[in-house]
Amino acid sequence: MGQYGINVNMLFGCLLQTTDASKATPDIVFDLIAQSTPLRRVITPEEFAAAILMFLSPYSRAVTGQNLIVDGGLVKG
């Protein structure tokens, strides 16, 4: 799609705290995730959205074909 000025990228995240999908998740699960990440916390929906905004900004105009893992370092990929 690059020939048409379209960059194609993907964002991957883990369990996000405070979403409808995670509201039934016990706090112990979030604690285990936080302990397993270099940042020692669970990513929020706002932080995930910020990564999306980075791809929408002019700063990423030369980035295409990438998968950005937004999980605080949980997945070493």
PyRosetta script that sets phi, psi and omega in degrees:
from pyrosetta import init, pose_from_sequence

init()
pose = pose_from_sequence("MGQYGINVNMLFGCLLQTTDASKATPDIVFDLIAQSTPLRRVITPEEFAAAILMFLSPYSRAVTGQNLIVDGGLVKG")
pose.set_psi(1, -10.0)
pose.set_omega(1, -178.2)
pose.set_phi(2, -57.3)
pose.set_psi(2, -34.7)
pose.set_omega(2, 179.9)
pose.set_phi(3, -63.8)
pose.set_psi(3, -17.3)
pose.set_omega(3, 178.4)
pose.set_phi(4, -103.2)
pose.set_psi(4, 9.9)
pose.set_omega(4, 179.6)
pose.set_phi(5, 77.9)
pose.set_psi(5, 21.5)
pose.set_omega(5, -178.9)
pose.set_phi(6, -111.5)
pose.set_psi(6, 122.2)
pose.set_omega(6, 174.8)
pose.set_phi(7, -94.3)
pose.set_psi(7, 139.2)
pose.set_omega(7, -179.8)
pose.set_phi(8, -119.0)
pose.set_psi(8, 115.1)
pose.set_omega(8, 179.4)
pose.set_phi(9, -134.8)
pose.set_psi(9, 167.5)
pose.set_omega(9, -178.9)
pose.set_phi(10, -136.6)
pose.set_psi(10, 145.1)
pose.set_omega(10, 172.5)
pose.set_phi(11, -115.1)
pose.set_psi(11, 138.1)
pose.set_omega(11, 179.7)
pose.set_phi(12, -124.8)
pose.set_psi(12, 132.0)
pose.set_omega(12, 177.9)
pose.set_phi(13, -131.0)
pose.set_psi(13, 167.0)
pose.set_omega(13, 176.0)
pose.set_phi(14, -101.2)
pose.set_psi(14, -159.9)
pose.set_omega(14, 178.6)
pose.set_phi(15, -61.2)
pose.set_psi(15, 120.6)
pose.set_omega(15, 179.5)
pose.set_phi(16, -94.5)
pose.set_psi(16, 141.3)
pose.set_omega(16, -179.8)
pose.set_phi(17, -78.9)
pose.set_psi(17, 145.8)
pose.set_omega(17, 174.7)
pose.set_phi(18, 65.2)
pose.set_psi(18, 43.4)
pose.set_omega(18, 172.0)
pose.set_phi(19, -116.1)
pose.set_psi(19, 165.6)
pose.set_omega(19, 176.9)
pose.set_phi(20, -58.8)
pose.set_psi(20, -37.3)
pose.set_omega(20, -178.2)
pose.set_phi(21, -70.7)
pose.set_psi(21, -25.0)
pose.set_omega(21, -176.1)
pose.set_phi(22, -105.6)
pose.set_psi(22, 1.4)
pose.set_omega(22, -174.9)
pose.set_phi(23, -66.3)
pose.set_psi(23, -22.9)
pose.set_omega(23, 177.9)
pose.set_phi(24, -88.9)
pose.set_psi(24, -4.3)
pose.set_omega(24, -178.8)
pose.set_phi(25, -74.7)
pose.set_psi(25, 128.7)
pose.set_omega(25, 179.6)
pose.set_phi(26, -65.5)
pose.set_psi(26, 149.6)
pose.set_omega(26, 179.9)
pose.set_phi(27, -58.2)
pose.set_psi(27, -30.6)
pose.set_omega(27, 179.8)
pose.set_phi(28, -60.4)
pose.set_psi(28, -34.3)
pose.set_omega(28, 178.3)
pose.set_phi(29, -66.8)
pose.set_psi(29, -44.9)
pose.set_omega(29, 177.3)
pose.set_phi(30, -62.6)
pose.set_psi(30, -38.1)
pose.set_omega(30, 177.8)
pose.set_phi(31, -63.2)
pose.set_psi(31, -42.2)
pose.set_omega(31, 178.8)
pose.set_phi(32, -64.8)
pose.set_psi(32, -41.1)
pose.set_omega(32, 177.7)
pose.set_phi(33, -63.3)
pose.set_psi(33, -47.0)
pose.set_omega(33, -179.0)
pose.set_phi(34, -59.2)
pose.set_psi(34, -41.0)
pose.set_omega(34, 179.8)
pose.set_phi(35, -67.8)
pose.set_psi(35, -20.6)
pose.set_omega(35, -176.7)
pose.set_phi(36, -93.0)
pose.set_psi(36, -4.5)
pose.set_omega(36, -178.0)
pose.set_phi(37, -107.1)
pose.set_psi(37, 148.3)
pose.set_omega(37, 175.7)
pose.set_phi(38, -59.6)
pose.set_psi(38, -29.9)
pose.set_omega(38, -179.8)
pose.set_phi(39, -80.3)
pose.set_psi(39, -12.8)
pose.set_omega(39, 179.4)
pose.set_phi(40, 59.7)
pose.set_psi(40, 36.1)
pose.set_omega(40, 176.9)
pose.set_phi(41, -159.1)
pose.set_psi(41, 166.5)
pose.set_omega(41, 178.3)
pose.set_phi(42, -96.1)
pose.set_psi(42, 139.4)
pose.set_omega(42, -177.7)
pose.set_phi(43, -70.5)
pose.set_psi(43, 141.6)
pose.set_omega(43, 179.2)
pose.set_phi(44, -95.4)
pose.set_psi(44, 160.6)
pose.set_omega(44, 175.8)
pose.set_phi(45, -58.2)
pose.set_psi(45, -34.0)
pose.set_omega(45, 179.0)
pose.set_phi(46, -65.0)
pose.set_psi(46, -38.3)
pose.set_omega(46, 178.4)
pose.set_phi(47, -69.2)
pose.set_psi(47, -38.3)
pose.set_omega(47, 176.4)
pose.set_phi(48, -64.5)
pose.set_psi(48, -41.8)
pose.set_omega(48, 178.3)
pose.set_phi(49, -62.6)
pose.set_psi(49, -35.6)
pose.set_omega(49, 178.7)
pose.set_phi(50, -62.4)
pose.set_psi(50, -36.5)
pose.set_omega(50, 177.2)
pose.set_phi(51, -66.9)
pose.set_psi(51, -37.3)
pose.set_omega(51, 175.6)
pose.set_phi(52, -62.3)
pose.set_psi(52, -43.4)
pose.set_omega(52, 179.3)
pose.set_phi(53, -62.2)
pose.set_psi(53, -33.3)
pose.set_omega(53, 177.2)
pose.set_phi(54, -61.8)
pose.set_psi(54, -43.1)
pose.set_omega(54, 178.4)
pose.set_phi(55, -67.5)
pose.set_psi(55, -26.4)
pose.set_omega(55, 178.7)
pose.set_phi(56, -83.2)
pose.set_psi(56, -12.5)
pose.set_omega(56, -176.9)
pose.set_phi(57, -85.0)
pose.set_psi(57, 165.4)
pose.set_omega(57, 177.3)
pose.set_phi(58, -66.3)
pose.set_psi(58, -16.3)
pose.set_omega(58, -179.5)
pose.set_phi(59, -66.6)
pose.set_psi(59, -17.9)
pose.set_omega(59, -178.7)
pose.set_phi(60, -108.7)
pose.set_psi(60, 18.8)
pose.set_omega(60, -174.8)
pose.set_phi(61, -63.4)
pose.set_psi(61, -21.0)
pose.set_omega(61, 178.6)
pose.set_phi(62, -100.5)
pose.set_psi(62, 10.4)
pose.set_omega(62, -178.2)
pose.set_phi(63, -105.7)
pose.set_psi(63, 123.6)
pose.set_omega(63, 175.6)
pose.set_phi(64, -151.5)
pose.set_psi(64, 151.8)
pose.set_omega(64, 179.0)
pose.set_phi(65, 74.8)
pose.set_psi(65, 25.2)
pose.set_omega(65, -176.0)
pose.set_phi(66, -111.8)
pose.set_psi(66, 154.1)
pose.set_omega(66, 172.5)
pose.set_phi(67, -119.2)
pose.set_psi(67, 112.2)
pose.set_omega(67, 179.3)
pose.set_phi(68, -95.3)
pose.set_psi(68, 121.6)
pose.set_omega(68, 179.4)
pose.set_phi(69, -92.9)
pose.set_psi(69, 116.4)
pose.set_omega(69, -177.3)
pose.set_phi(70, -112.5)
pose.set_psi(70, 87.6)
pose.set_omega(70, -176.0)
pose.set_phi(71, -147.3)
pose.set_psi(71, 16.4)
pose.set_omega(71, 179.1)
pose.set_phi(72, 74.1)
pose.set_psi(72, 13.6)
pose.set_omega(72, 179.2)
pose.set_phi(73, 94.3)
pose.set_psi(73, 10.5)
pose.set_omega(73, -179.6)
pose.set_phi(74, -61.0)
pose.set_psi(74, -48.3)
pose.set_omega(74, 178.2)
pose.set_phi(75, -94.4)
pose.set_psi(75, 124.2)
pose.set_omega(75, 177.4)
pose.set_phi(76, -93.4)
pose.set_psi(76, 91.0)
pose.set_omega(76, -173.1)
pose.set_phi(77, -125.6)
pose.dump_pdb("model.pdb")
